[in-house]
Amino acid sequence: MEVKFHLPGLRRNYPLNVLFLGMLKGHPEFFREGVKIASCFGEFPTSLWNGGRNSRGDQCSPEYINGVIQSLNSWGIPVRFTYTNMLLNEADLQDPYCNFCLKVAHNGMNGVILVSPLLEEYVRKNYPNMKITSSTCKQIKGAEGVNTELEKGYDLVVLDYNMNNQFEELEKITDKGRCEILINAACEPNCARRGAHYRHISENQKNMVKNMTLPPEQQVELKPWECKFCAGAHQNVHTIKDFCTYVSPEDIWEKYVPMGFNNFKIEGRTDDFFVVLEAYCHYMIKPEYQGQVRLQLLRSLQEAKIVQVAQPSQMR
């Protein structure tokens, strides 16, 4: 039995993901039955085609991009680019940075998570060896819609989080092995603003990339988005347990896997290390080892100078 987890982050969480891969290889006894890391998803900031979550900052160097892809692939881990910007036009398809990332990853092992039909057509034509995932950002409702999407030849289809725990509907899906369940969605269940939020992120992402080429006085002001569920570290696997969309570790092994689902997505590519680490331990580590693993990984991050822990000052 394989229980496949898809982990967030090619830049921000990359050090944590590598440490976690090393732990899975060196200490498989810490992990729940059948755990496998099936991919690392995200993008190298700042990517024009990015969507789903805001990303900003300098663009990564070619050496860094090459290094991360080669490193993860050497572990047998595919990279999946989250290119879910839904506002792309023909001119955007020629973006040199995103095309470079695809060229580096175009080896038959890696993939792209997509929303835009325009970008999907472009990727299928120019990067035919990239595996294509249909994104949860499409917000497909119901098993009938999912089954129609599965017929389009996607490698995976990420389900809308509102389908979580709707087991009568999930049972109607014809190819459960090609579906991916978003297990720790931080959004309010049945959020009426989720689609508008995706469009807002897509618009801001385009303006972020545009601003990188402009002097400060000419830059476009980014639009704010107010939402109590977009509070970063305020939401984690412990605060969402009362959501009807929350999927527990017990649900995965006792309900979803016996039904035929075995792909599970952990969101968090813009969260801090502590929130992401807690999600990893919660879902993939046996309860009796979670404290030990959490402490070991935090110490490894400190030794690598990824996180800094200040020493307490002496009492006077």
C-alpha angles and dihedrals in degrees: 000000000000122000104192122208125193112208128209124240143049095182117014098034097029095105091051092047092052091049090049092051089052091051092051090053096043100037111025088158089073092063133083118253116296098357113168129173102230100180147337112233136193135074141273104258131274102030124161091212094052119118142156093057132035117255127182139163138078119328117256121254120254088246092055094047092049091047096051095046093046092046096051093042090051087059088052091252119136121222116227118195114217097219097162102139103141097195101066123137134195093273091053090061090072093060103142097209097053092042090052090053091052093047091053092049097041097110102111094261103079136064151195131237108217144185105165114085087206093057092042091056090048094050094046090052100042103028104031093163093062114103111229126220123194107231129235085231087082087071094213110193124217137353094283091060092045092051090051090051092049090056090063093076101253118162088225137358116212108215125228107262091235089071090063112118093007089120098170089057094041090053089062093062108110101208107033092166090069094050125095122208120213098218105181105037109169094199122104110264113264091007107189091204099053096099092046089050091055090052091047091053091048092053093047091047091056091049092048091057091044091051091056088071097044134079114250095259092057099044121119115245112242116235116242123231120206119202131141090218093057093067097120111216091020088077121059141141090285099050095049098052092104092055113107086225095058116113116205125209088247090055091054096055099031102039117011100042094048088051091056102261114128106156117089128179123209111201123209112103091142096038124101123263094259096056092045094045090051091053091050093051093043095054107028108028123076110250094243092058101041097096092047093048094046092052094044093051093046090051090049090051090050093049089050088050091238090125126024124217115196118218115240114256117249117260115249 
